[in-house]
Amino acid sequence: MPFFKTALEKRISERFKQIDANIKNSFTLIRQDIQEMQKTIDAMRNYLKKEKKQTDYAHQQDNKIRKEFREDVDEFTQKIYQLSLALSKVRELQDTLVTKKHLAQIEETIRTGFKEDLTEIKETTNNATKQFKEVDKRLARLEKKVFPEKNSSIFGWIKKK
């Protein structure tokens, strides 16, 4: 039986060697697969990191643009409000101001409306100045103590001597 044992041992040992070789090959293949997977995972990580950086940068740029847009909108809104205030002031001034044209129309209305009154006033002023001159002359004579002779007659043609 030693032959049988040796042949069996040889077969078993060959089988073990074969199994051992297969296991070594399997582990080698598994290691190669793991290395390839690790390379793929590292490449994916690097890609995802780059994509995250790009996405974060794009997000920052987007936020920056939104902030600038909000500031521009706020500034525009403020300027629109200021403009509406200015326009309301202009309208208020237009309502209260009288233009030169309106003044000319008012002046013409006054001239035509009071033209007759002005001529009457001029005449009464001339008459008043004449009367004042006459009163002045009388006062001057009174001051000089010169009295005009009075006609005591009923008729002005008979004079008293």
C-alpha positions as CSV (number, residue, x, y, z in Angstrom):
1,M,0.0,0.0,0.0
2,P,2.7,2.4,0.1
3,F,2.5,2.7,-3.6
4,F,-1.1,3.5,-3.3
5,K,-0.3,5.9,-0.6
6,T,2.3,7.6,-2.5
7,A,0.2,7.8,-5.6
8,L,-2.7,9.1,-3.6
9,E,-0.4,11.4,-1.7
10,K,1.0,12.6,-5.0
11,R,-2.4,13.2,-6.4
12,I,-3.6,14.9,-3.3
13,S,-0.4,16.9,-3.1
14,E,-0.8,17.8,-6.8
15,R,-4.4,18.7,-6.2
16,F,-3.3,20.9,-3.3
17,K,-0.7,22.4,-5.4
18,Q,-3.2,23.0,-8.1
19,I,-5.7,24.4,-5.6
20,D,-2.9,26.5,-4.1
21,A,-2.0,27.8,-7.5
22,N,-5.6,28.4,-8.3
23,I,-6.0,30.2,-5.0
24,K,-2.9,32.3,-5.7
25,N,-4.1,33.1,-9.2
26,S,-7.5,33.9,-7.8
27,F,-6.0,36.2,-5.2
28,T,-3.8,37.7,-7.8
29,L,-6.8,38.3,-10.0
30,I,-8.8,39.6,-7.1
31,R,-5.9,41.9,-6.2
32,Q,-5.7,43.1,-9.8
33,D,-9.5,43.7,-9.8
34,I,-9.3,45.5,-6.5
35,Q,-6.4,47.6,-7.8
36,E,-8.4,48.4,-11.0
37,M,-11.5,49.1,-8.8
38,Q,-9.3,51.3,-6.6
39,K,-8.0,53.2,-9.6
40,T,-11.6,53.6,-10.9
41,I,-12.8,54.8,-7.5
42,D,-9.8,57.2,-7.2
43,A,-10.6,58.5,-10.7
44,M,-14.3,58.9,-9.7
45,R,-13.3,60.7,-6.5
46,N,-11.1,63.1,-8.4
47,Y,-13.8,63.6,-11.0
48,L,-16.4,64.2,-8.2
49,K,-14.0,66.6,-6.4
50,K,-13.5,68.6,-9.6
51,E,-17.2,68.6,-10.3
52,K,-17.9,69.7,-6.7
53,K,-15.3,72.5,-7.0
54,Q,-16.9,73.6,-10.3
55,T,-20.4,73.3,-8.9
56,D,-19.4,75.3,-5.8
57,Y,-17.6,77.9,-8.0
58,A,-20.7,78.1,-10.2
59,H,-22.9,78.4,-7.2
60,Q,-20.7,81.2,-5.8
61,Q,-20.8,83.0,-9.1
62,D,-24.6,82.6,-9.2
63,N,-25.0,83.9,-5.7
64,K,-22.7,86.8,-6.6
65,I,-24.7,87.6,-9.7
66,R,-28.0,87.3,-7.7
67,K,-26.6,89.7,-5.1
68,E,-25.5,92.2,-7.7
69,F,-28.9,91.9,-9.4
70,R,-30.7,92.5,-6.1
71,E,-28.5,95.5,-5.4
72,D,-29.2,96.8,-8.9
73,V,-33.0,96.2,-8.5
74,D,-32.9,97.9,-5.1
75,E,-31.0,100.9,-6.6
76,F,-33.3,101.0,-9.5
77,T,-36.3,100.9,-7.2
78,Q,-34.9,103.7,-5.1
79,K,-34.2,105.8,-8.2
80,I,-37.7,105.2,-9.5
81,Y,-39.1,106.3,-6.1
82,Q,-36.9,109.4,-6.1
83,L,-38.0,110.1,-9.7
84,S,-41.7,109.7,-8.8
85,L,-41.2,112.1,-5.8
86,A,-39.5,114.6,-8.1
87,L,-42.3,114.3,-10.7
88,S,-44.9,114.9,-8.0
89,K,-43.0,118.0,-6.8
90,V,-42.9,119.2,-10.5
91,R,-46.6,118.6,-10.8
92,E,-47.2,120.5,-7.6
93,L,-45.0,123.3,-8.8
94,Q,-46.8,123.4,-12.1
95,D,-50.1,123.7,-10.3
96,T,-48.9,126.5,-8.1
97,L,-46.7,128.5,-10.5
98,V,-48.1,131.0,-12.9
99,T,-46.4,131.1,-16.2
100,K,-45.5,134.2,-18.2
101,K,-48.2,133.5,-20.6
102,H,-50.8,133.3,-17.9
103,L,-49.4,136.6,-16.4
104,A,-49.7,138.3,-19.8
105,Q,-53.3,137.1,-20.1
106,I,-54.1,138.3,-16.6
107,E,-52.4,141.7,-17.3
108,E,-54.4,142.1,-20.6
109,T,-57.6,141.2,-18.8
110,I,-56.9,143.8,-16.1
111,R,-56.0,146.5,-18.7
112,T,-59.1,146.0,-20.8
113,G,-61.4,145.5,-17.7
114,F,-60.2,148.7,-16.0
115,K,-59.4,150.9,-19.0
116,E,-62.5,153.0,-18.5
117,D,-61.9,153.2,-14.7
118,L,-58.3,154.3,-15.5
119,T,-59.5,157.1,-17.7
120,E,-62.0,158.3,-15.1
121,I,-59.3,158.2,-12.5
122,K,-57.0,160.2,-14.7
123,E,-59.7,162.8,-15.2
124,T,-60.5,163.0,-11.5
125,T,-56.8,163.2,-10.8
126,N,-56.5,166.1,-13.2
127,N,-59.5,167.8,-11.8
128,A,-58.2,167.3,-8.2
129,T,-54.8,168.7,-9.1
130,K,-56.5,171.8,-10.7
131,Q,-58.6,172.2,-7.5
132,F,-55.5,171.8,-5.3
133,K,-53.7,174.5,-7.4
134,E,-56.7,176.8,-6.9
135,V,-56.8,176.1,-3.2
136,D,-53.1,176.7,-3.0
137,K,-53.5,180.1,-4.7
138,R,-56.3,181.0,-2.2
139,L,-54.1,179.9,0.7
140,A,-51.3,182.0,-0.6
141,R,-53.5,185.1,-0.9
142,L,-54.8,184.5,2.6
143,E,-51.3,184.2,3.9
144,K,-50.5,187.6,2.2
145,K,-53.7,189.0,3.6
146,V,-55.0,190.0,0.3
147,F,-58.8,189.7,0.2
148,P,-60.8,190.1,-2.9
149,E,-63.5,192.7,-2.9
150,K,-66.9,191.2,-2.3
151,N,-69.8,192.3,-4.3
152,S,-72.5,193.1,-1.9
153,S,-75.1,193.8,-4.5
154,I,-77.5,191.3,-5.5
155,F,-76.6,191.9,-9.1
156,G,-73.0,191.5,-10.0
157,W,-72.9,194.6,-12.2
158,I,-73.7,197.0,-9.4
159,K,-70.7,197.7,-7.4
160,K,-70.5,199.3,-4.1
161,K,-68.2,202.2,-3.5
